[in-house]
Each structure stands twice: as C-alpha cells, then as structure tokens.
Amino acid sequence: MSDSDNKKDTALLRKVQKLKANPKLFLVDSKAYIQAKKTVYMARAKIGSFAVVLLASLLVVVYFTLIASPRYVSQVQFVIKQASSSGVQIGALMALGGASSSSTRDAFILQEYILSQEMARALDKTVGLRSHYQQENWDSLSRLSADSSQEDYLEFYQEHINVRYDEMSEILLVEAQSFDPQYSLLVAQTLLTLSKKFINSLGDDMAQQHLDYAKKEVQRAYNDLKKQQINLINFQDKNSLYNPELQSAALFAAINEIESSLIGKKTTLKSLQAYLRNDAAEIKSLGYQITALEAQLKEEKSRLTNEDQKSLNKVNFDFKELELNAVFAGDLYKSAMASLEMTRAEAFKNLKYLLVVVHPRLAEDQKYPQRLYSIFTWFVVITLIYLVGRLLLSVIKEHQE
C-alpha cells in the first residue's frame, strides 16, 4: 500500500469519527454547507444592491408625480412668402405643396434667429422671460438657476423653445414652453411679433438699399441736368441770343435777299449803261445803291463767319455743344427716373411677409413633463446602469481570482 492510500484512509477515518462525535459540526465544516452559505450570501447581496435601483426609481416616481412643475405649451405656425408670390394671398394656402428655395432659405434663417441669443434677449427685455424661468415657485430641478450666466439662460431657452420646419408645406412650427399657460400664450404672441419685424426688416433693408441707390442716381442726374441748363441760359444771356441756329437762318435769309437785290441792281445798271452816260443821275444812284448793298453784304457775311472775332457760326457751334449736353443730361435724368420706378416695383416684389397659419392659443392642459414616459425611461436607465455595474464588478472579481 502506498503513502497516498494511507493518507486517504486516515482522512476518511477522521471524518467518520467526527460524524459519530458531533453530526452538526460535521455538516458545518463540510464543503457543501460552505458553498450553500456562500450562495445565500451572494443572493442577499444582489437583492440588497437591487434595492438601490428600486429606491432610485421610487425617488423618480415621487419627483415626477408630486414635485415636478408642469409646463404648458402655446404653439404658432406660419409661412414666409414674397409679395410677388401667390402664397401671399389667402386662397393660395391650398397650394403650399412645393417649397421654393427662397422660402426655404428664409425659413431656415428665421429658425436660427428664433433660437438665437438675440431673440432670447428680446423676449427677456419684452416679457421678462428669464425672470419667469427663475421664479422660486417652480421646483429646483425644473427652473433656471438664479445665478445663471447668459450662456446658461440661452441653453435653457433653447430647451424650452422648439422650432420645426416642414419643407413640403413650408410651415414653420414654434412651441413656447413656460410654467404658466397665460404666460406661454404671451411668449408665443411676442415671439410671433418679433419674427414679423425680423422678416419685414430682412426684406425692407435690401429693398431700401436698392431704392436709396436709385434715388441717388436720380438726384445726380437731376443736378447734372440743372447744371447744363444753367450753362445754356448763361450762354444765351451772354451772347444776347435765344437760339443761334434760328439767328443764323435769319441771317442767311437776309444775305440771300441782299445778294438777290444786288444782282437786280447790277442788272439794271448794265441795261441803263447801254443808252445813258456814266455821269447820268440814274446810273450814279444805282452805283451808290450797289456800293451800299455790297458793304452791307460784306458786313452780314462777316457776322456769319469771321476768323478774328466771335462769329455766329462759332457761337452756334458752342451753343450746339451746350444744347447737346443739356439734351444728354435730360435723357440720363429720364433713364434714372425709369430705373427708380423699376427698382420700386422690384423692391415691392421682393418684400417678405409672415403669413400666420395657426395663431397662438391658450393651453388648457400641461404638455411637459410627460410623467409616465419619464418614469419609465428613468427606470430603464437606472436598471441598465445597475446591470452594467454588476457586470463590471464580476469581471473585476474574476481577474482578481
């Protein structure tokens, strides 16, 4: 017999003797009893830790059923249209199927503005929104902290103002939450008013810029026209001429008449010289008349054209230039006026309007918090946290063993 067999026999004999001497002690020292005891302890530990889950769930139930302040919602829906769009007319609400790129862009711009810090500040300045959120009448978990910063207020504001845009119908839906139904209605109405001002200013600013530029061009063209007309009047006053062109025409007619008379006189003189002597009174008289006509013709021609002094043709040239400048300035002024009218028409077409589809109404029931949904959600979250924690502890213990 080997040493190992001897040891087994000795251990067995010792257990038999212990069983005969004290059976209860034998059971306590047995491995089965120890394993069972360990199992019971682990079960009690699990039940004890799960009680934490139940306690946390109970606190959640108590908070959402007894403590959580109710929040009421007032809703408003509207669309953004241009004056040139058929959507401005009430009858076109049935045709809100296709969203234009302009309307979609304006809706997204307004959506960002509603959720911006500027809108949050405007609502605080107008209706005291921040102080309402900070009132001590609401529970501490729901209200805004009294020492909150501007960033905290903006974050809280964005959590209580919901904005959704439907691209198919072009409708922008805004929900305003507060702890009082009357105040929710006031916030929604004020938000609608501020949104209208923003949209109107968005179109008005662009239209006003175009109109201001067109008006400046009209004023510039008018000033230039007035300047050219003054130059023309001063030239007429300086030269004592209303219209040099008409004066030239009259001078041409006078020269033609003198030349015609001169030709007639010379013809008569030649016919008289055929049978009268040169010292005859009639021939001398015709000679004087011809000399006078020739002098007058020379003088009139010098008035029309002369290299040394300001002749009528030069005056007429300067007058034509001034007249042409005045006519050109007048055409520019007419063009600027037409452009201004076109700009006004286009500005009207580009004006934007906010068309209310659903007006804000007074809430009769609270919408938030959703108590049953919140309780169930928190219970699931707490249970998942518990299970993940148990799993992590088990993994840690296995690594330690």
C-alpha positions in Angstrom: 0.0 0.0 0.0 1.3 3.4 -1.0 1.6 6.5 1.1 -1.3 8.3 -0.7 -3.6 5.4 0.0 -2.7 5.6 3.7 -3.4 9.3 3.8 -6.9 8.8 2.2 -7.7 6.1 4.7 -6.6 8.3 7.6 -8.7 11.3 6.4 -11.8 9.0 5.9 -11.3 7.6 9.4 -11.1 11.1 10.9 -14.4 12.1 9.1 -16.2 9.0 10.4 -15.1 9.8 13.9 -16.2 13.4 13.6 -19.6 12.3 12.3 -20.1 10.0 15.2 -18.9 12.5 17.8 -20.9 15.6 16.6 -23.0 15.3 13.3 -23.9 19.1 13.3 -20.3 20.2 13.5 -19.6 17.8 10.6 -22.2 19.4 8.5 -20.9 23.0 9.3 -17.4 22.1 8.3 -18.5 20.3 5.1 -17.8 22.0 1.7 -21.4 21.7 0.6 -22.5 23.7 3.5 -19.9 26.3 2.9 -20.9 26.6 -0.7 -24.6 26.9 0.1 -23.8 29.5 2.7 -21.8 31.4 0.2 -24.6 31.2 -2.4 -27.2 32.6 0.1 -24.9 35.5 1.0 -24.4 36.4 -2.7 -28.1 36.3 -3.2 -28.7 38.6 -0.3 -26.0 40.9 -1.6 -27.7 41.1 -5.0 -31.1 41.7 -3.5 -29.6 44.5 -1.4 -27.9 46.2 -4.3 -31.0 46.0 -6.4 -32.8 47.7 -3.6 -30.8 50.8 -4.6 -32.4 50.6 -8.0 -35.8 50.4 -6.5 -35.1 53.3 -4.2 -33.9 55.4 -7.0 -36.9 54.5 -9.1 -39.1 55.4 -6.2 -37.5 58.8 -5.9 -38.1 59.3 -9.7 -41.8 58.4 -9.2 -42.1 60.8 -6.3 -40.5 63.6 -8.2 -42.5 63.3 -11.4 -45.8 62.7 -9.6 -45.6 65.2 -6.8 -42.7 67.6 -7.2 -42.1 68.3 -10.9 -43.6 71.7 -12.0 -46.0 71.4 -15.0 -45.0 73.2 -18.2 -47.6 74.5 -20.7 -47.1 75.0 -24.4 -48.5 77.6 -26.8 -48.0 76.8 -30.5 -47.9 79.1 -33.5 -47.5 78.1 -37.2 -46.6 80.4 -40.1 -45.2 80.5 -43.6 -42.9 83.1 -45.2 -43.8 84.5 -48.6 -42.8 87.3 -51.0 -45.1 89.9 -52.4 -44.6 88.5 -55.9 -45.5 85.0 -54.7 -49.1 83.8 -54.9 -48.6 82.5 -51.4 -49.4 86.0 -50.0 -53.0 85.5 -51.0 -55.2 83.6 -48.5 -56.6 81.5 -51.3 -53.1 80.1 -52.1 -52.9 78.3 -48.9 -54.3 75.2 -50.7 -51.2 75.3 -53.0 -48.5 75.2 -50.4 -47.1 71.9 -51.8 -43.8 72.9 -53.4 -41.2 74.7 -51.4 -39.2 77.4 -53.2 -35.6 77.8 -52.5 -36.2 81.4 -51.4 -38.9 80.5 -48.9 -36.8 77.6 -47.6 -33.8 79.8 -47.1 -35.9 82.5 -45.3 -37.5 79.9 -43.1 -34.1 78.5 -42.0 -32.8 82.0 -41.4 -35.9 82.7 -39.2 -35.4 79.4 -37.4 -31.9 80.3 -36.5 -33.0 83.8 -35.4 -35.7 82.4 -33.1 -33.2 80.2 -31.4 -30.5 82.9 -31.2 -29.3 84.8 -28.3 -30.7 88.0 -29.8 -34.3 86.6 -29.7 -33.7 85.3 -26.1 -32.6 88.7 -25.0 -35.5 90.4 -26.8 -38.0 88.1 -25.1 -36.4 88.8 -21.8 -36.5 92.5 -22.4 -40.1 92.5 -23.6 -41.8 90.0 -21.3 -39.2 89.1 -18.7 -38.7 85.6 -19.8 -35.5 85.0 -17.8 -37.1 86.1 -14.5 -40.1 83.8 -15.2 -37.8 80.8 -15.6 -36.0 81.7 -12.4 -39.1 82.0 -10.1 -38.9 80.1 -6.9 -42.4 78.8 -7.4 -41.1 76.1 -9.7 -39.1 73.1 -8.5 -35.4 73.5 -8.3 -34.7 70.9 -11.0 -37.0 72.5 -13.5 -36.3 76.2 -13.0 -33.3 78.2 -14.2 -30.7 78.9 -11.5 -30.8 82.4 -10.0 -27.1 82.9 -10.6 -27.1 81.6 -14.2 -25.0 83.2 -16.9 -26.1 84.4 -20.3 -24.9 81.2 -21.8 -26.9 79.1 -19.2 -30.0 81.2 -20.0 -29.6 80.7 -23.7 -29.2 76.9 -23.3 -32.3 76.8 -21.0 -34.2 79.0 -23.5 -33.3 76.7 -26.4 -34.5 73.7 -24.4 -37.9 75.3 -23.9 -38.5 76.8 -27.4 -39.0 74.2 -30.1 -38.8 75.1 -33.8 -39.5 72.7 -36.6 -39.7 73.4 -40.3 -41.7 71.3 -42.8 -40.1 71.6 -46.3 -43.2 70.2 -48.0 -45.7 72.7 -46.7 -43.1 75.5 -45.9 -44.7 75.8 -42.5 -42.5 76.8 -39.6 -43.9 75.5 -36.2 -42.8 77.1 -33.0 -43.7 75.9 -29.5 -43.1 78.1 -26.5 -42.9 76.4 -23.1 -43.4 78.0 -19.7 -44.7 77.2 -16.2 -47.9 79.2 -16.7 -50.5 78.8 -19.6 -51.2 82.5 -19.8 -47.5 83.3 -19.9 -46.9 80.7 -22.6 -49.5 82.4 -24.7 -47.9 85.8 -24.1 -44.4 84.4 -25.1 -45.8 82.9 -28.3 -47.6 86.1 -29.3 -44.5 88.2 -28.6 -42.3 85.7 -30.5 -44.6 86.0 -33.4 -44.5 89.8 -33.3 -40.7 89.8 -33.2 -40.5 87.3 -36.0 -42.7 89.5 -38.2 -40.4 92.5 -37.5 -37.3 90.5 -38.4 -38.8 89.2 -41.7 -40.1 92.6 -42.6 -36.7 94.2 -41.9 -35.0 91.4 -43.8 -36.8 92.4 -47.0 -37.1 96.1 -46.2 -33.3 96.6 -45.7 -32.5 95.1 -49.1 -35.2 97.0 -50.9 -34.3 100.2 -49.1 -30.7 99.9 -50.2 -31.7 99.5 -53.8 -34.1 102.4 -53.6 -31.5 104.6 -51.9 -29.0 103.9 -54.7 -31.7 104.6 -57.4 -32.7 107.8 -55.7 -29.0 108.9 -55.5 -28.7 108.3 -59.3 -31.8 110.3 -60.0 -30.6 113.2 -57.8 -27.2 113.1 -59.5 -28.8 113.1 -63.0 -31.1 116.0 -61.9 -28.2 118.0 -60.6 -26.3 117.5 -63.9 -29.3 118.4 -66.0 -29.8 121.6 -63.9 -26.2 122.5 -64.3 -26.3 122.0 -68.1 -29.5 124.1 -68.4 -27.9 126.9 -66.3 -24.8 126.9 -68.6 -27.1 127.1 -71.6 -29.1 130.0 -70.2 -25.9 131.9 -69.2 -24.6 131.4 -72.7 -27.8 132.8 -74.2 -27.7 135.8 -71.8 -24.0 136.5 -72.6 -24.5 136.4 -76.3 -27.9 138.0 -76.3 -29.2 135.1 -78.4 -32.0 132.7 -77.7 -31.2 130.3 -80.4 -28.1 130.9 -82.6 -29.4 128.4 -85.1 -32.5 130.4 -85.7 -30.4 133.6 -85.8 -28.1 132.0 -88.4 -31.1 131.0 -90.5 -32.4 134.6 -90.4 -29.0 135.9 -91.3 -28.8 133.5 -94.2 -32.2 134.8 -95.4 -31.0 138.4 -95.1 -27.8 137.7 -97.0 -29.8 135.9 -99.8 -32.1 138.9 -100.0 -29.2 141.3 -100.2 -27.5 139.2 -102.9 -30.7 139.0 -104.8 -31.2 142.8 -104.6 -27.6 143.4 -105.5 -27.9 141.2 -108.6 -31.1 143.0 -109.6 -29.4 146.4 -109.2 -26.4 145.4 -111.2 -28.6 144.0 -114.0 -30.5 147.3 -114.1 -27.2 149.3 -114.1 -25.9 147.4 -117.1 -29.1 147.9 -119.0 -29.0 151.7 -118.3 -25.4 152.0 -119.2 -26.3 150.8 -122.7 -28.0 154.1 -123.6 -27.0 156.5 -120.8 -23.8 158.2 -119.9 -21.9 157.2 -116.8 -22.5 160.6 -115.2 -26.2 160.3 -115.5 -28.1 160.7 -112.3 -29.8 157.3 -112.6 -26.6 155.5 -113.1 -24.9 157.3 -110.2 -27.9 156.4 -108.0 -27.7 152.8 -108.9 -23.9 152.9 -108.3 -24.5 154.2 -104.8 -27.1 151.6 -104.1 -24.9 148.8 -105.4 -22.0 150.0 -103.2 -24.2 150.1 -100.2 -25.6 146.6 -100.9 -22.1 145.3 -101.3 -20.9 146.8 -98.0 -24.0 145.5 -96.3 -23.4 142.1 -97.7 -19.8 142.1 -96.6 -20.9 143.1 -93.1 -23.5 140.4 -92.8 -21.2 137.8 -94.0 -18.6 138.8 -91.5 -21.2 138.4 -88.8 -21.8 134.9 -90.1 -18.1 133.8 -90.5 -15.0 135.6 -89.2 -11.6 134.3 -88.2 -10.7 137.3 -86.0 -13.9 137.8 -83.9 -16.7 135.7 -82.4 -18.7 135.0 -85.4 -22.2 133.4 -85.5 -21.0 130.1 -86.7 -18.7 129.8 -83.7 -21.4 130.9 -81.4 -23.7 128.4 -82.9 -21.1 125.6 -82.5 -20.7 126.4 -78.8 -24.4 126.6 -78.4 -24.9 123.3 -80.1 -22.4 121.7 -77.7 -24.2 123.1 -74.7 -27.6 122.2 -76.1 -26.3 118.6 -76.7 -25.0 118.3 -73.2 -28.4 119.5 -71.8 -30.3 117.0 -74.0 -28.0 114.2 -72.9 -28.4 115.2 -69.3 -32.1 115.2 -69.8 -32.0 111.7 -71.3 -29.9 110.5 -68.4 -32.4 112.0 -66.0 -35.3 110.3 -67.7 -33.4 107.0 -67.6 -32.7 107.4 -63.9 -36.4 108.1 -63.2 -37.4 105.0 -65.2 -34.8 102.9 -63.3 -36.2 104.3 -60.0 -39.7 103.2 -60.9 -38.4 99.7 -61.9 -36.5 99.5 -58.6 -39.6 100.4 -56.7 -41.6 97.7 -58.5 -38.8 95.1 -57.9 -38.5 96.1 -54.3 -42.2 95.6 -53.8 -41.9 92.1 -55.4 -39.0 91.2 -53.0 -40.8 92.3 -49.9 -41.3 89.3 -47.5 -44.3 88.6 -45.4 -45.0 86.3 -42.5 -48.4 84.6 -43.0 -49.8 83.1 -39.9 -51.4 79.7 -40.4 -52.2 78.8 -36.7 -52.4 81.6 -34.2 -51.2 81.1 -30.6 -53.9 79.7 -28.3 -54.2 79.3 -24.5 -53.1 75.8 -23.3 -55.7 74.0 -21.1 -53.5 71.0 -20.1 -49.9 70.7 -19.4 -47.7 69.0 -22.0 -44.4 68.6 -20.1 -43.1 66.8 -18.3 -44.5 63.6 -19.8 -44.7 61.9 -16.4 -45.3 58.2 -17.2 -42.9 58.3 -20.1 -40.2 60.0 -18.0 -40.7 57.5 -15.1 -40.4 54.5 -17.4 -37.4 56.0 -19.2 -35.6 56.7 -15.9 -36.4 53.2 -14.6 -34.9 51.6 -17.7 -31.8 53.9 -17.5 -31.3 53.1 -13.8 -31.7 49.4 -14.4 -29.2 49.4 -17.3 -26.7 51.3 -15.1 -27.2 48.7 -12.4 -26.7 45.8 -14.8 -23.6 47.3 -16.3 -22.2 47.9 -12.8 -22.8 44.3 -11.8 -21.1 43.1 -15.0 -18.1 45.3 -14.3 -17.8 44.0 -10.7 -18.0 40.4 -11.9 -15.3 41.0 -14.4 -13.0 42.6 -11.8 -13.5 39.8 -9.4 -12.7 37.2 -12.0 -9.5 38.9 -12.8 -8.6 39.2 -9.1 -9.1 35.4 -8.6 
